[in-house]
Amino acid sequence: MSLEEYVQQQLDRKYGQQITDDGTIEQMNNELAQACVDGLKNLDIHNYPQPINMEVSLLSIFSGLYGISNEQIRLQGISNIRQFNKLSANAEKNYGQAASAGERKPNPWILTKILRYHNKDYYEQIIKPLLKKNYEAKKKEKQILINQTLIPNKIDLTDDFTLLHLQEKAANGEYENEEQVVMDLTRLLVYYEGETEDIYAIKGYDAICDTQVLYHKLEGTVYKQLEKINIHFKKSTTEHANKKTEEKSDETKESKPLTAKHIFKKYASKFVKKGCKFISEDPKILTVFQGYKYKRLDTIDYECLQMYFDLIKETIAAGDERVYEYILNWIAWIIQNPGKKSRAAIVLQGRQGIGKKRFTDVIAELTSRYSCSNITNIDEFTGRFNSVVENKMFAVLNEMMNYNDSKKGVATVMKSIISDLNIRINEKNQPRRTAENVMNIIYVTNADMPVQLDTDDRRHLVCACKTVHQVSENHKEDIEYFNELSQSYTQEFYENLMTFLLERDISQFNPTLIPMTEAKKQLIN
């Protein structure tokens, strides 16, 4: 098959498709049917059926005409057979027999093929544009139907499916049609209107947290990712039969591959949201919070939690029962109220190696996906690029560099981070945007005077942590304790702790009623 013949064959399949999805022959619209009838003139019509590209047979004419659903157009076409064409003697002799046989095998699309081979100018000028118009109309109709019936998936952070999986499925030819690609893309990607341009949220794997998270990106960045995914649809039996012909033709004709970007843009309405919030009941708003990494149990095993509780009570709270209860209630309040701010922060003072970070690491792991376990620079909150605070319900400020070398400045700058419900986000190569501020904070420091607080401060619980155990040259025996503590942080531990915090009664707890401690008095003016 020549390249020209191959190209024409592909056009016939594309524009002259005659088989519907349910396997029946598609009806021809009146405009195209009338054009076909008008073009059946000055033909030499024979009796014996030969391949249409060789000659026109009476049977093929009747099969085509009887496939026309409009009776008036059909009768006009039958009348035109003898009036405008030359029939062979055998065709005249078997006219009635051919008409009966054609009526039993109706297919109007045979007429377009007859005209393509035997009235070429008419086909190119009249029929071909109508076929293309018909194809585009059907394509648009199908697209509208798909958009009306296709219900997109929701992004599920507990689902391990990522862009890598979609890329593998596309490369392996596992998709049968575009709709299947769209359904998988809706598991990964949405976009919504920003202040200056659209903002895209795409699900991805965070190796540090070992969980799925949402990344906010610009259109260009997302498009670059989608452009790398070439779609290879699963081939049907017919396509396999034509594979050799196609491969031969591909040597001289290089086609542009279909990508995930093309499909995304085509079905863009299935990905649009009207905004993004940490938690929302509105299905048209992207909800960031989708539950915790660890599940809730039916019963609590307190034994596996005891070492951690002892660390909080003896080291973090330094044996102060009021502080101990406040800390447990504060953590429980955060867990039970995702997306809300306690408007209170905890400051942990104490020597290095006594377990402060082992305490905060547990909270960060409980709130994995929505936490930052180690922030060391205030610029990450207030500087040019502060996206770290977006959609984070818990953060640990670890030996944070002082703002302008001023202890008072640290407290002043952090006041809005602790209290304000909204914050302006500046992210590199991203448009500025306003986001919810759902962050709750613990400061961890070895300094005696990390911040300076106001006399009437009601935002900070200050804990002078006690050195019960310490990893140091003088306390080598405590290394075994900390090893045992770290080894106790298993999935069973986290699930039991999550259950404990979710079930803890905090109905009488107010996070802003903070116990006064001697350590806090030292930081006030």
Buried (B, 14 or more C-beta within 10 A) or exposed (E): EEEEEBEEBBBBEEBBBBEEEEEEBBBBBEEBBBBBBBBBEEBEBBBEBEEBEEBBBBBBBBBBBBBBBBEEBBEBBBEBBEEEBEBBEEBEEBBEEBBEBBEEBBBBBBBBBBBBBBBEEBBEEBBBEBBBBBBEEBEEEEEEEBEEEBEBBEBBBEBEBBBEBBBEBBEEEBBEEBBBBBBBBBBBBBBBEBEEEBBBBBBBEEEEBEBBBBEBBBEEBBBEBBEEBEBBBEEEEEEEEBEEEBEEBEEEEEEEEBBBBBBBEBBEEBBEBEEBBBBBEEEEBBBBBBEBBBEBBEEBBEEBBEBBBEBBBBBBBBEBEEBBBBBBBBBBBBBBBBBBBBBBBBBBBBEEBBBBBBBBBBBBBBBBBBBBBBBEBBBBBBEEEBBBBBBBBBBBBBBBEBBEEEBBBBBBBBBEBBBEEEBEBBBEEBBEBEBBBBBBBBBBBBEEEBBBBBEEBEBBBBBBBBBBBBBBEEBEEBBEBBEEBEEBBEEBBBBBBBBBBEEBEBEEBEBEEBBEBEBBEEBBE
